Amino acid sequence: MADVILIVDENPGIQRSLKRFLTQNGYLVITTGKVQNAIRLINQALLSLVILDVKMPFNDRIEFIHTIKKSDSSLPMIVMTAYPTSFSRKMALKYGIDAYVTKPFEPEEILQYIRQLLPNREKLAECC
């Protein structure tokens, strides 16, 4: 069974390119540009990992991170930001974020973090 990754970013271009890249690497990918949809998906879907842009419109990013952690404290999260001064790597660690990426980034960087955070995926592929 493939891991399911939720991408939360208001930029449709980032959604499309990351979805295409991660799908080519064997992941199931759900995308949304709205925080309300993301919260609903986190509560309803069996997700393996969340990738989120911390600079979403009409969103208190800290509250959103807390909402995710309340829903599933073990759900790995990768944050993306084009504004590293407004949401630093230190803040990300403080709020329990597993990986931090600054935009622009290479998709391989995200893939590397995913493989670190979801190590059982490759072991399952080897055995079955």
C-alpha positions in Angstrom: 0.0 0.0 0.0 1.4 3.4 -1.0 2.0 6.1 1.4 -0.5 9.0 1.2 1.0 12.5 1.2 -1.0 15.7 1.7 0.4 18.9 0.1 -1.1 22.1 1.5 0.0 25.1 -0.6 -2.0 28.0 -2.1 0.2 27.9 -5.3 -1.3 25.5 -7.9 2.0 25.3 -9.7 3.8 24.0 -6.6 0.9 21.6 -6.0 1.0 20.2 -9.5 4.8 19.9 -9.8 5.2 18.2 -6.4 2.3 15.9 -7.0 3.7 14.8 -10.4 7.2 14.3 -9.0 6.0 12.4 -5.9 3.5 10.3 -7.8 6.4 9.3 -10.2 8.2 8.1 -7.1 5.4 5.9 -5.9 3.4 8.0 -3.5 -0.3 8.8 -3.5 -0.7 12.6 -3.3 -3.6 14.7 -2.3 -3.3 18.5 -2.8 -5.3 21.5 -1.5 -4.8 25.2 -1.3 -7.3 25.8 1.5 -6.6 25.3 5.2 -10.2 24.2 5.9 -9.9 21.4 3.3 -6.6 20.3 4.8 -8.0 20.0 8.3 -10.9 18.0 6.9 -8.5 15.7 5.0 -6.3 15.3 8.0 -9.2 14.2 10.1 -10.7 11.9 7.5 -7.9 10.4 5.4 -5.2 7.9 6.4 -2.3 10.2 5.7 1.4 9.2 6.0 2.8 12.7 5.8 1.9 16.4 5.4 3.8 18.9 3.4 2.6 22.5 4.1 3.4 26.0 3.2 3.5 28.0 6.4 2.5 31.2 4.6 -1.1 30.4 3.8 -3.6 33.2 3.4 -6.1 33.7 6.2 -4.3 31.2 8.4 -2.6 31.3 11.8 0.2 28.9 10.9 0.9 28.0 14.6 -2.8 27.1 15.2 -2.8 25.1 12.1 0.3 23.1 13.1 -1.3 22.6 16.6 -4.5 21.3 14.9 -2.5 18.8 12.9 -0.6 17.6 15.9 -3.9 17.3 17.9 -5.4 15.2 15.2 -2.4 12.9 14.9 0.7 13.7 16.9 2.8 11.1 15.1 2.0 12.5 11.6 5.3 13.7 10.1 5.3 17.2 8.7 7.5 19.0 6.3 7.1 22.8 6.1 8.0 24.9 3.1 8.5 28.7 3.3 9.7 31.4 1.0 10.0 33.7 4.0 12.6 32.0 6.4 12.8 35.1 8.5 9.1 35.0 9.4 9.1 31.2 10.2 12.6 30.0 11.0 14.0 26.5 11.3 14.2 27.1 15.1 10.5 27.9 15.2 9.8 24.8 13.2 11.6 22.6 15.6 9.9 24.2 18.5 6.5 23.3 17.1 7.4 19.7 16.3 8.0 20.0 12.5 10.1 17.2 11.2 11.7 18.9 8.2 12.1 22.5 7.0 12.6 23.5 3.4 13.0 27.0 2.0 11.6 28.0 -1.4 12.7 27.7 -4.1 13.8 24.0 -3.6 14.6 21.0 -5.6 12.0 18.2 -5.5 14.7 15.8 -4.7 15.2 17.6 -1.4 11.6 17.0 -0.4 12.0 13.3 -1.5 15.0 12.9 0.7 13.1 14.1 3.7 10.2 11.9 2.9 12.4 8.8 2.7 13.9 9.7 6.0 10.5 10.2 7.6 8.9 7.2 6.1 11.7 4.6 6.1 9.4 1.6 6.3 8.1 2.2 2.8 11.3 1.0 1.1 11.5 -2.0 3.5 8.0 -3.0 2.5 8.8 -2.7 -1.2 11.8 -5.0 -0.7 10.0 -7.7 1.1 6.8 -8.0 -1.0 
